[in-house]
Every structure is written in structure tokens, then in C-alpha cells.
Amino acid sequence: MTVIGWIILGLLAGAIAKFLLPGRDPGGLVGTTLIGIAGAFIGGWISARWLDHPVSKDFYDGATWAAAIGGSLVLLIAYRLLFGNSRN
């Protein structure tokens, strides 16, 4: 998968993570999108490095999607813990 594929996957993973974890985010739509992209890269890296599941070159691989969404959820939770009250 190319970098553009990972960015598209990250956009979709960020949207799915936001759907699974609703609420107000300090960064809004742009912040959630960037978290989704970063989560896709980090989730893919963790999957390949420590979970012994190399990243597939296929865009529709379920494990790649799970890693991207999982990475996005972890980053979204961490972001909310660190910056959750900045909008008050």
C-alpha cells in the first residue's frame, strides 16, 4: 500500500474511531482526521513490529483495518486525556 493509501485508510479509520468513541474532541474535525492518519501509521507499525503480522499490500485486508482503527482509538483516547479540558 502506498502512502496515499495509508492516508485514505487513516481518514476512514479516524472517522470510525470517532464514531466508536463519540464526544467533544479538543481538535475538532481536523484534529480527529490527523489522529486517524497518525493512528493508521502507528497501528500498522505496531502490527508489523510486535504482533508478527506484516502489513498487507491489499487495501481491504481486515487486519490492516483493525490495526489502523486500533491505533486511531489509542491516539484519540490519549489526546482526550492530555487535552480534553482545553475547550472549556
N, C-alpha and C positions, 0 to 999 in steps of 0.2 A: 504494500500500500504506500502511496506517495504521501508527501507532507500535506498536500491539499486534501487527500482522503482522510488523513488524521484530523485536519481542521474541521471538515464537514462532520466527521464522526464525533468530534468534540462538541460542536454546536448542538448536535442532536442529543448527545449524552448529557450536556448541561441542561437542556430542556427537560429531559426525562428525570434527571436528578431534582430539578426544581419542582416537577410535578409530584415526585415521590416525597419531597420534603418541602411542603408549601410554607409560606410565611414571608415576612418582610426581610429582604436582604439589604445590607448596607450599600452594596454596589449597584443595585437595580438590575436591569436587563443586561447592560454592558458587562457589569461585574460577573454576573452569573454565566454569561457567554464565555468570558475569558477563563473563568474557573472550569467550565466544561472542557474547553480546549486543553488547558493545562492538566486537568484530570484524565483526559484521554491519553495524553503522552505519559503521564506518571503511571497510570494503571497498566498501560501496555509495557512499560519498562519493568514494573514490579512483576507482572505476569511472566515476562521473558526471563528475568533475572533470578527470581526466588521461587516461583511457582512451577518452574520447569515446563512451561507451556509457551513455546516460541510464538511470536506474533504472526498470525496468518497473513498472507498477501491478499486474501479474499475479504472484501468489504463486509460481506454478510456472515462472517464467522461469529457464532454465538459467544464463544469465549472471549473474543476481542471486544465485542459489545459489552459483555459483563465486566471486563476489566476497565473499560472506559467509563462506564456508568458508576462502578465502584469507586474508581479514582475521583470522579466528579463529586460523588456523595461525601467522600472523606474530606476533600478540599472545601466543599460547601459547609460542612459541619465545622471544620477548623476555622474557616473565615467568619462564620457566625459567632463562634466562641471568642475570637480575637476582637472583632469589630462590630459585634451585634448591637451595642447601645450607641453607636456613633450617630444615628439618625434622630435621637431624642432632642 
